[in-house]
Amino acid sequence: MMANLGIETAAVTGLIVEHSWRIALIVVLSIAAIVVVGRFVPRLIDKSVARRSGESQEEVKKRAKTLSRVLVSVGKVVVFFIATFMVLSELGVDIAPILVGVGVVGVAIGFGAQSLIKDLIAGLFIILESQYRVGDVVRISDVSGLVEDINLRRTVLRDLDGAVHVVPNGEIRVASNFTKEWSRVNLNVSVGYREDLDHVISVINRVGKELAEDPQWGPLILKAPQVLRVDDLAPSGVGIKILGDTKPIRQWDVMGELRKRLKKAFDEEGIEIPWPHTKVYFGNLPQRKVFPDG
């Protein structure tokens, strides 16, 4: 028995030595293919991705980066499986039954993992339709955050608390993209009922224009923040809606600076920013009768 084992071991060793140079060549070519896929696919995508109407250069770069990540990952997996089957073939292993088995397993997985297939199909459409890209701020499945990664199966978001959320693509019904092509300043401010609204509106529009002409903030603003309308007559004050357009993902920075400048301008102009007031009414107190002494 030991002799037979030794003969079999020698046969296997001889087979490996005989085909070692071919196996080494396959391994080297596979590594080279993975390197080529990782380096040249992103360059090819950058050159081939066409700029759509109204799309900025930054948006084109985001879309190209997202496509590159997915295609590079898929390409590396394909190269790995092809190299594995070639090595097995060189070792004399009949890969036909393996391929048949893989096909049967694939069919079984298709029936048993329908949610996975659903995720893959949804992810394919998300990427092809460019619904959102890496670097966008989105809200999907009641989760808002920055898109850190996308593949065919899931989307990874990081919220303002730093928490990472992994959302299966098949669970996404509505995707809201806050940073596609351009973003919007949507701000409500409240002033007191005693204020002259025409004066208040002129001050707000002046501050918005100055912000848009500022050397630091101007390049981030596409349309100066301006008053849209008197938006609300609230219990404590009059609400005024302000709108403006900014470059993608910069609306929050611009709104923060706009709030600061409005506060300073309102203080200088004596415009009241109201807070909740409560008046307590006790009614008419009955007059006290005064009786003379004695």
Legacy VTK file of the C-alpha trace (Angstrom):
# vtk DataFile Version 3.0
C-alpha trace
ASCII
DATASET POLYDATA
POINTS 294 float
0.000 0.000 0.000
2.829 2.380 0.851
4.449 1.496 -2.469
1.283 2.357 -4.391
1.030 5.632 -2.491
4.627 6.435 -3.362
3.999 5.659 -7.038
0.921 7.923 -7.098
2.807 10.717 -5.368
5.653 10.424 -7.835
3.207 10.494 -10.735
1.558 13.641 -9.432
4.928 15.257 -8.793
6.080 14.367 -12.296
2.880 15.802 -13.747
3.377 19.034 -11.858
7.024 19.300 -12.933
6.097 18.532 -16.555
3.494 21.268 -16.674
5.116 23.617 -14.174
6.307 26.090 -16.779
2.815 26.279 -18.291
1.244 26.758 -14.868
3.824 29.418 -14.050
3.056 31.137 -17.357
-0.675 31.073 -16.594
-0.083 32.550 -13.143
2.193 35.281 -14.517
-0.220 36.151 -17.320
-3.118 36.188 -14.859
-1.301 38.583 -12.545
-0.410 40.748 -15.519
-4.042 40.721 -16.667
-5.245 41.785 -13.210
-2.706 44.633 -13.190
-3.763 45.696 -16.699
-7.429 45.635 -15.718
-6.736 47.700 -12.595
-4.676 50.336 -14.419
-6.074 50.630 -17.928
-9.812 50.106 -17.424
-10.159 53.365 -15.420
-8.235 55.229 -18.140
-10.405 53.699 -20.838
-13.570 54.608 -18.936
-12.332 58.189 -18.424
-11.832 58.584 -22.173
-15.015 56.829 -23.277
-17.552 58.302 -20.833
-19.430 60.993 -22.723
-20.495 64.240 -21.108
-24.272 64.548 -20.952
-26.248 67.731 -21.483
-26.060 69.976 -18.424
-23.516 67.705 -16.701
-20.447 69.299 -15.149
-16.937 67.913 -15.446
-17.042 66.869 -11.776
-20.182 64.818 -12.433
-18.489 63.090 -15.380
-15.540 62.184 -13.143
-17.872 60.758 -10.473
-19.701 58.630 -13.030
-16.451 57.378 -14.559
-15.046 56.520 -11.113
-18.137 54.508 -10.199
-18.117 52.555 -13.481
-14.387 51.907 -13.131
-14.756 50.412 -9.654
-17.441 47.987 -10.750
-15.780 46.943 -14.018
-12.379 46.461 -12.374
-13.894 44.244 -9.669
-15.794 42.144 -12.209
-12.753 41.908 -14.481
-10.493 40.652 -11.686
-13.002 37.970 -10.697
-13.317 36.796 -14.322
-9.523 36.596 -14.715
-9.221 34.618 -11.477
-11.782 31.995 -12.508
-10.337 31.617 -16.008
-6.840 31.138 -14.578
-8.123 28.586 -12.054
-9.772 26.463 -14.743
-6.688 26.671 -16.972
-4.445 25.469 -14.132
-6.809 22.586 -13.390
-6.792 21.652 -17.069
-2.991 21.630 -17.126
-3.001 19.309 -14.110
-5.123 16.861 -16.080
-8.343 17.542 -14.246
-11.422 17.195 -16.432
-13.087 20.584 -16.042
-16.220 19.650 -18.007
-17.942 18.081 -14.970
-16.861 21.088 -12.904
-18.431 23.469 -15.400
-21.604 21.411 -15.396
-21.607 21.413 -11.611
-21.081 25.165 -11.550
-24.027 25.537 -13.902
-26.237 23.365 -11.689
-25.133 25.271 -8.594
-25.837 28.520 -10.416
-29.382 27.402 -11.229
-29.909 26.299 -7.617
-28.601 29.621 -6.352
-30.870 31.408 -8.804
-33.902 29.716 -7.270
-32.725 29.870 -3.673
-31.215 33.353 -3.669
-33.718 35.407 -5.581
-33.015 38.408 -3.363
-29.351 38.282 -4.441
-30.342 38.223 -8.115
-32.695 41.125 -7.404
-29.827 43.072 -5.821
-27.557 42.435 -8.805
-30.135 43.522 -11.370
-31.017 46.644 -9.380
-27.340 47.497 -8.979
-26.794 47.124 -12.716
-29.540 49.642 -13.481
-28.311 52.048 -10.782
-24.866 52.111 -12.360
-26.001 52.200 -16.001
-28.554 54.954 -15.361
-26.102 56.878 -13.147
-28.734 57.407 -10.463
-25.973 58.246 -7.986
-22.229 57.881 -7.853
-19.407 57.597 -5.332
-19.120 60.985 -3.627
-22.805 61.925 -3.916
-25.020 62.654 -0.905
-28.215 60.619 -1.173
-31.189 59.325 0.777
-32.116 55.702 0.110
-34.201 53.333 2.213
-34.715 56.101 4.813
-30.934 56.448 5.227
-29.075 59.633 4.267
-25.340 59.892 3.811
-22.314 60.144 1.552
-21.923 57.330 -0.988
-18.599 55.668 -0.208
-18.884 52.611 -2.433
-21.218 50.979 -4.963
-21.153 47.573 -6.546
-23.747 45.348 -8.179
-24.968 44.007 -4.822
-24.991 46.889 -2.329
-24.471 50.590 -1.701
-22.378 51.834 1.236
-23.351 55.143 2.900
-21.693 57.074 5.731
-23.898 59.498 7.664
-22.926 62.651 9.583
-22.371 60.625 12.765
-19.759 58.568 10.951
-21.932 55.434 10.951
-21.628 53.221 7.873
-24.859 51.856 6.376
-24.859 48.964 3.906
-28.025 48.972 1.785
-28.805 46.042 -0.579
-29.609 47.479 -3.999
-32.757 45.373 -4.266
-34.216 47.167 -1.227
-33.974 50.590 -2.865
-37.367 51.871 -4.024
-36.673 55.613 -4.167
-33.213 57.188 -4.396
-32.964 60.921 -3.654
-29.730 62.507 -4.866
-28.946 65.854 -3.210
-25.789 66.567 -5.234
-26.412 65.621 -8.868
-25.270 68.283 -11.356
-26.119 71.138 -8.932
-27.471 71.682 -5.429
-29.919 74.140 -3.910
-29.936 76.500 -0.949
-33.409 76.106 0.602
-33.580 78.242 3.710
-36.369 79.730 5.820
-35.790 82.714 8.117
-38.292 84.244 10.492
-38.732 87.927 11.414
-41.039 89.726 13.825
-44.518 90.872 12.879
-43.609 94.488 13.547
-40.902 94.513 10.842
-41.285 96.183 7.428
-41.227 93.165 5.096
-40.108 95.170 2.067
-37.089 96.366 4.022
-36.389 92.855 5.317
-36.546 91.405 1.783
-34.177 94.079 0.447
-31.667 93.300 3.224
-31.830 89.551 2.551
-31.366 90.029 -1.196
-28.433 92.370 -0.568
-26.720 89.847 1.695
-27.286 87.060 -0.848
-25.801 89.191 -3.646
-22.772 90.110 -1.537
-22.207 86.440 -0.734
-22.338 85.513 -4.438
-19.811 88.252 -5.248
-17.441 87.252 -2.449
-14.073 85.981 -3.828
-14.122 82.967 -1.500
-17.780 81.964 -1.715
-18.653 83.211 -5.201
-17.069 80.277 -7.088
-19.327 77.877 -5.147
-22.552 79.714 -6.039
-24.344 79.286 -9.357
-27.302 81.538 -8.529
-27.288 84.089 -5.717
-29.602 83.285 -2.782
-32.713 85.479 -3.076
-36.108 85.773 -1.408
-38.720 83.611 -3.133
-41.807 84.552 -1.102
-43.319 85.158 2.290
-43.700 81.524 3.205
-45.488 81.410 6.553
-47.380 83.433 9.152
-46.290 81.481 12.194
-47.422 82.096 15.786
-44.116 83.775 16.656
-43.028 85.400 13.389
-43.225 85.785 9.610
-41.404 83.060 7.654
-39.482 84.062 4.508
-38.185 81.448 2.052
-34.781 81.931 0.397
-33.576 79.919 -2.614
-30.277 79.788 -4.513
-28.203 77.330 -6.541
-24.712 76.053 -5.722
-22.190 73.591 -7.012
-22.873 69.966 -5.995
-22.562 69.159 -2.274
-21.705 72.782 -1.351
-25.226 73.942 -0.392
-24.715 73.253 3.321
-21.511 75.297 3.437
-23.197 78.201 1.644
-26.278 78.051 3.901
-24.115 78.160 7.015
-22.304 81.273 5.799
-25.579 82.864 4.684
-27.145 82.357 8.130
-24.128 83.988 9.787
-24.242 87.007 7.483
-28.005 87.410 7.842
-27.692 87.417 11.630
-25.078 90.197 11.458
-27.132 92.187 8.924
-30.321 91.857 10.980
-28.481 93.066 14.085
-27.120 96.089 12.196
-30.545 96.942 10.738
-32.402 96.350 13.999
-34.505 93.561 12.482
-35.945 91.241 15.104
-35.472 87.496 14.820
-38.401 86.283 16.915
-38.629 83.533 19.459
-41.762 81.982 20.969
-43.716 84.437 23.128
-46.464 83.663 25.595
-48.832 86.304 26.985
-50.738 85.462 30.131
-54.057 87.267 30.629
-55.681 87.244 34.054
-58.834 89.187 33.135
-60.260 92.209 35.013
-59.678 91.955 38.730
-62.729 92.957 40.824
-62.410 96.360 42.494
-61.798 96.223 46.192
-64.281 98.061 48.334
-62.839 100.329 50.966
-64.933 100.932 54.104
-64.357 103.958 56.349
-63.056 103.341 59.795
-65.681 102.820 62.397
LINES 1 295
294 0 1 2 3 4 5 6 7 8 9 10 11 12 13 14 15 16 17 18 19 20 21 22 23 24 25 26 27 28 29 30 31 32 33 34 35 36 37 38 39 40 41 42 43 44 45 46 47 48 49 50 51 52 53 54 55 56 57 58 59 60 61 62 63 64 65 66 67 68 69 70 71 72 73 74 75 76 77 78 79 80 81 82 83 84 85 86 87 88 89 90 91 92 93 94 95 96 97 98 99 100 101 102 103 104 105 106 107 108 109 110 111 112 113 114 115 116 117 118 119 120 121 122 123 124 125 126 127 128 129 130 131 132 133 134 135 136 137 138 139 140 141 142 143 144 145 146 147 148 149 150 151 152 153 154 155 156 157 158 159 160 161 162 163 164 165 166 167 168 169 170 171 172 173 174 175 176 177 178 179 180 181 182 183 184 185 186 187 188 189 190 191 192 193 194 195 196 197 198 199 200 201 202 203 204 205 206 207 208 209 210 211 212 213 214 215 216 217 218 219 220 221 222 223 224 225 226 227 228 229 230 231 232 233 234 235 236 237 238 239 240 241 242 243 244 245 246 247 248 249 250 251 252 253 254 255 256 257 258 259 260 261 262 263 264 265 266 267 268 269 270 271 272 273 274 275 276 277 278 279 280 281 282 283 284 285 286 287 288 289 290 291 292 293
